Amino acid sequence: MLLAVPNISEGRDRELVVAIARAFAPWRLLDLHLDPDHNRSVLSLAAPYGSEALGGLKGGVERALATLDLGRHEGVHPRVGAVDVLPIVYADTTARPKAQALALTAAALIGEELELPTFLYGELATAPGRRERAELRRGGPALLARRMAAGELRPDFGPLRLHPRGGALLVTARPPLVAFNVELASDDVEQARRIASELREAGGGPAGLRAIGVPLRSRGRAQVSFNVHDPLSLPLAEIVASVRARAPVAAAEIVGLVPSAALDGFPPDVPLRGFDPERQILERALALAADD
């Protein structure tokens, strides 16, 4: 079984996001996370490697392009596409070659047949400056369009211009990471941004830790939003402790799936908003998908 984790630039219309998720069939939906402040949805999907999985990836992206318009999107999360990123995830290193092959084939198919400029990032990046999503997203769709027009950036697949509704797509293959949000007990977004800058790898923090500070207007709080690239070496409890050393913490949130070991020692007095271990523990979710 492989996982796909498309991030959709729509987090307020559940019915629309569910329709897009269904278009990824035969991929099975393991978890769906919508966030109205980020205005973003994260789909956790599973399927066996093969041509049907490839067709499902194209079908899901095609449905998103038909129903979303990036030009009308508002939200606090950085993005350059209606389907912003499409990572293919291997839970076991023995599946890495298949995940890479599927990601590369899907990127080529989507780029050419759907006329959607597609960039490879992470371990599939074709140049050092493309490894980080943040570098490709820098300045949003407007700056990406200018960089493409100037010849500074060429997509790996697809046209040399942004899709009029869908922008661009970022594709990779990778091991599991954890998207983890820590909600401060205040609405001080500048404090959240300072904490993010101190804790992320680029600010001297642990390797593989990415972080941004954002406002949660629907809750009247500020949030430090993390991507933990090596959650087995950096348990989520350590991240909570680092944030707590700088500001009071109200709650935390796991977006999508999480390896069970990443939760070791998690503080019981920090609520995990909406967390369902039966659905979100990676090992349990994959076992259920494999049994079907």
Salt bridges, closest charged atoms under 4 A:
ASP31 OD1 - ARG279 NE 2.38
ASP84 OD2 - ARG40 NH2 2.94
ASP84 OD2 - ARG137 NH2 2.67
GLU113 OE1 - LYS58 NZ 2.56
GLU123 OE2 - ARG96 NE 3.18
GLU132 OE2 - ARG210 NH2 2.73
GLU135 OE2 - ARG138 NH2 2.96
GLU135 OE2 - ARG147 NH2 2.97
GLU152 OE2 - ARG147 NE 3.04
ASP156 OD2 - ARG130 NH1 3.31
GLU183 OE1 - ARG219 NH1 3.07
GLU183 OE2 - ARG221 NH1 2.76
GLU183 OE1 - ARG273 NH2 2.82
GLU190 OE2 - ARG193 NH1 2.89
GLU198 OE1 - ARG246 NE 2.61
GLU201 OE1 - ARG210 NH1 2.71
GLU253 OE2 - HIS33 NE2 3.02
ASP269 OD2 - ARG244 NH2 2.71
ASP276 OD2 - ARG279 NH1 3.13
GLU278 OE2 - ARG284 NH1 2.90
ASP292 OD2 - ARG28 NH1 2.13
